[in-house]
Amino acid sequence: MTKNSERAIDAKLTRRAFVGAAAATAAVGLAGCAPAATDEASAKDEGEGLAFTGEDEFADCQLVYGCCSPECQHHLLKGYVRDGKLVKVESGEVNESPACARGFARVEMCNSDKRLTKPLKLVGEKGSGDFEEITWDEAFDLIQEKLQYALDNGGPKSIMSQGGSGNFSALTSAFSTFVGWLGGGTSTSGNMCCAGIDSGLTPVLGQRMQLVRNEIANSNYIIAWGNNPVISMTGYFGRFQEMMDNGGTLCTIDPFLSETADKSQEWIQPWPGTDSAVALAMLKVVIDEGLTDEEYIIAHTTAPCLIDKKTNAPAFADPADDTTYQVYDPATKTIVAHDAAGVTPLLSVEGTEIANDYVTIYDLIKAEADKWGKEAVEAESGCSYDDIARIARDYANAEHAMIIQNMGGYQRTENAAYATATQVYLALFCGHIGHRGDGVYDACGSTTLVPGGSAYEANPDAVKNESIPVPCFGEWICQDKPTKINFMWIAQGNPVAQWPNTNSVKEGMKHIPFVVKVDMFLNASAMYADLVLPVTALFETPNVTHSARSAVISISEAGVTPPGECKTDLEITREVAKRFGLEQYFNEDPSVYIGRVLEPAGITYEELAEKKGINAWDLNPDYIAYKDGEFLTPTKKAHLWVQAWVDEGYPAIACHQRPEEHPLNADSELAKKYPLASVQRKTRSQVHTTFKNLETMLCMDGHKPNIYINTEDAADRGIAEGDEVTAFNDRGEHTGLARVTDHLKKGVVVLENGWEDTTASSSSNVTSNKWPTLGTIHCCNSTLVEVKKGA
């Protein structure tokens, strides 16, 4: 394989090819793997005949709109309905980008003969799939009985309500609100997707969600750090392509040659869990070669602020006020307030008369970066220092540059918070935040641009109980820690398939006396429930999406007849609440709740019902994330020394800490037993487990999981392309088909996220559930495995 600097990748993808590629991945109507419904105007512009033909075939259809709102782009879809049945889906008129195959697959999802149609009561052991149909009255009686038991034997805190990424619309949260009115239940802590952002970016910049999507095409240099926008940001990857067509550079940092890496001009392959070392090495190059934007970091960060050597804490003028940072003014040789007028403080106080007592935050960050010179970073990351240094220079010297962190696999490692923060350090030191074409982390939506409200009235007196960390859910539940959970309600999520260490999660589900799963299908989590309730699908449910994913505020209408006896989340909650005298909080027409969500944005229900979608960019057209370096912290500066990390027992300055479960820990017994580092990847056919049971999606990438393994690693194990293989460790096994490739770092294997026990084996069977971690991060990509031939 040629060196990165010698690779010649054609980064040009014409608009025609992009539209054609998008069309080739989707599904129309009820046909299994038919070509996609796509943007008709684009297809006509290209003259490729990609537009729908036979328009008269649907002339008799009623149009119904809905937002495809799992954790993805949240596209507004337009459905064609005949005799109450959904027969075609295409992109709605108001969107940030054309919808993808997952949206068009809603036709099969609505019409699937696998849909649940009646309540199911478990009559066998959990996991057996032995259910019997019961009536809704019987189901509600059972729920009332089990909830009352929980209240009488542990109180509200023994009740858990768990959502998930299957539906980000507003009206699906009804049951969680109801639990609040019971007094407040127990929740989980830890973000399964972007915990690294929560704990690594939020305390530095003040807020997680800030939109930079509209600035991608205006950038000159973009680093896709550990993520794969071609797959996870399918709808608007064209903006990355536009940036490259305009002469910009796309760099991918990933141990695997992902679809995005294949389209990039730069690609490096660090070991999983070493991203913070790579970022600090880049920062060292920037500092050593004088590429920092000193004016920016002095004005907009706490870099020049003083740390007292005696306390190892900021030298606040008022110890009771953590906004009273102080700096050293070289003009007067005095210590003054960080925001004192007319002062240009020193970034470093080395060599000054206060050096014995103080150090600056800049000095501490530089000291961390200095640890990662050529030998150190090459040994730790497995990447060429020359490649790392070149990327650092090009990023720093770019007029406009971005680091796209969305859904990055590095966030699912033990050191994810610091990996995120060191990337943010790099962006700040180069002045690449707060301007056109600059920014970090783009996974945000309309709620960033205009405010949104709550659909339901919450109980202001609900008690906030100690939460259960997701990584150790099964262990804590089985130990009744922090309390015995007697009742669990799961909607829009699939924890058995997605949460780390699946077998432990299953044991936890078995330990809970009564579990209710609200779903459209009998998925892995439903198999471990005592009661399964059939819920309506998109196009069958009135709802609104004003979210942290799409900038388009979208309505969802109920124009399709649901199968059997399916009910909406609101209808189900309303009936349960009635039995506890709380129905007044859920008795309004859905339009009232939708109106409450829209009201803070100055939009009425009637306006959205007419327009179907409203682009929030039109309501805030001049928005720039952290415009002109004004951050959302109390000081309005980026806080580079983080007290929240100290409070959790970790260093206040982001650093590199190698994960405990890592192949470079060669002396550990675990690494000797399981020498391969496994990471997980998303595919175009699913969003977590959503869509993964649909034939239109399965036929895109296969009906079995793929396990990618390096050619040399495969040869050492007698594995050939297409062999059935099993990745395993002490936690469990995951079986799939071997994909043998040179485009993967030796010593790393790639598992596909989204599979579950009802379709195949889940990759979460093997994932690490290490805890505690900074920010309750889960560590699926800090997982060691071995791979063997056969099941």
C-alpha positions, 0 to 999 in steps of 0.5 A: 500500500502506498504512503498517504502522501503518495496516494492519488485519490480523485476527489472530484464527484460530479453533480450528475454522479452524485445524484445518480449514486443517491438514486441507486441506493434507495427504494420506490413504492413496495418494490424490494430493491427498485431504484430510488425516488430522488429529487425530480428537479435535479434529475431533470436538470441532468437529463438522466431520466431519474425522475418518476415516470407515470405520474398519472398512476398516483393522481388519485392519491391523497398527499400526507406529510411526515418527518423521518426523524430517527437519529439522522437528517430528519427529512420531511417526506411526502407520502402518497396514500391510496385507500388508506395505504401508503404507496409511494414516498418522495422528498417533501418540498421543504428540506435541507437536502434530498431524502435518502433510501432510509426515508423511502423505505418508510413504504415498506415499514408502514406496510410490513406484514411483520408489524405488530397489530395487537398487544402481546403478553409474555407467557414464557421466559424473557427472550423466548418470544413466547407471547399471546395476544391480549386486548387493550383493556387487558393491557391497560389493566396489567400496566395499572397493576404493575405501576401500582405495585412499583409505587407501593414497593419502592415509590416513583424512583422504582419506575424507569422510562427510557426513550431512544433515537428511533424517533426525535419528534416531540409528542413521543415523550408523553410517557416520560412526562407522565412518570414525572407526574407520578413523582419522578422516576429513575433515568439513565445517564450517558449519551450513546452517540455523542458523549464525547461532545457532551463532556469534551466540547460543552464545558469548553465552548458552553453549548453542544449544539451549534450549526455549521452545516451551511458553512461547509461549502464555504470552507477550504479545509475540512477534517472528518475526524473519525466519521463518515459523512458519505453515510451518516450525512448522506443528504448533504455530503454534496456540500463537502463535494462542493467545497472540494470542487472549489479547490478545498481539501477533505481530510479523513482520520479513520483506521478504515478506508471508509466511503468518505476516506475514499473521496478525500485528498488526505487520509491517515489511520491512527490506532483507535483511542489515540486521537487525542495524541494525534490532535496534540501532536498537530497542536505542537506543530501549530505552536512550534511553527508559529501558526497560532492565531495569538490575537484570537486566543488572547481575546476569546479564550482563557489561554492567558489566564493564570493558574496558581501553582500552590492550588493548581487552580485558576487564580480567581480574583474572587474565589467565590466567583469562577468568572473572575479569571486573572491575567498578567499585564506586561505593560504594568507588570501587574495581575489584572482581570481577564477582561480589563480594558486596554490590556494585552496579556501574556500567553506565557509567564515563563521568565517573568517575576511571577513565574515561581507562583503562576503558570498560564493555561496556555503553558499547561496546554503547550506542555501537554502538546510538547509530549507528542513529538515525532517519536512519541506520536508515531509510536502511539498512533501508528501514523507518520509524523510527516502526514500529521504535521502536513495536515496540521499546517494545512489546517492552520494555514487555511483561510477557513477550516472545519473539524467535523466531529459528528458521530465520530467513532473516536467519541465512543472510546475511553478517552473521548472527552479529551479527544474531542477537547484537544480537537477544539483546542486545535481549532481555537489556537488556529482561530477557526471558530466563529466565522464563515467557513469555520467551525467544529461539530455539526449535528444540530438543527432548528432548535439552535436557530429558533427556540422551541417549547415543550409539548406537555406540561411537566411536573415542577415538583418531580424528584430527580433521582440518581441515574443509572449509567448506560455502560453498566445498566445490566450490572447496576440493575441486577444489584438493585443499584441505586434502587430496585427498578420494578417497572420499565417502559421503553419507547423509540429505543432498542437497548438490548441491541445497542447498549454495550455488553448486550448479554449484561443488558439482557440479564438486567432486563430479566431482573426487572419484574415488569418491562413494557416495550412500545414498538412497531416490530418484535425487536430484540428489546421487545423479546425481553419485555413482559408486555409489547404494545403496537404503536403507529408509524410515520404517516399514521401519527400526528406529530411535529419535529423541531429538533437538534438534527434538521433545520427544517421544522416539520409536521407529521400528519396521520393520513395512513390507516394503521394496521390492526389496533395500533395506537399513538404514544399519546393515546397510550399514555392518555389511557394509562394516565386516566387510571391514575387521575392524571389524564388532564395533562394528556387530554388535548388534541395533538394540534394543541401540543404541536402548537406549544412546541412551535409557539416560542419560534413564533409559528402557529400550528395553522401555519405549519399545517399549511406549509408542512415544513419551515426552514429555520434558517429563514427565521435566523439567516445571519446565524454563525456558530459562536459568531466572532468568537463569542462563546456561550460560557459565563465569561463568553470566552472558551474555557480551556481549564475545565472544573467539571473534569476535575470534579469527576477526578480527571485532569483539568487540561485535556490530555492523552490517556490510552484506553485500558482495553487496547492492543498497545498494552502488550503486557496486559493479559487481556491484550494477549488473549484478544489482540485485535482492536474492534471499532464499529461502523454505521451503514447506509441501510440503517440508523442504529437498528431502525430500518435494519429489518426491512428487505429494501434496506437489507438487500443493499448491503447484505442479509448478514453482518460484515466483519472487516479484517486486514489481509495479514490478520486474516491470513494469520487466522486462515480466513478468506474473503466471504468466510463465516467468522466470529469476533469474540471476547469474554463478553460474547460473540458476534458472527458475520461474513469476512471482508478481507481488505488492505484498506484497514489498519493491521490489528483492527477489525471493523464491526457493523452497528445496527444488527440485533438478535432477531436478524443476526447477532448484535455487535454489542455482544462484545463491546466494552462496558467500562465505567466510570469514564469521564462524562459517562462515555461508553467505550464500544470502540475501546474493545478488544476481540479475537476473530476465528473462522466459523460460527 
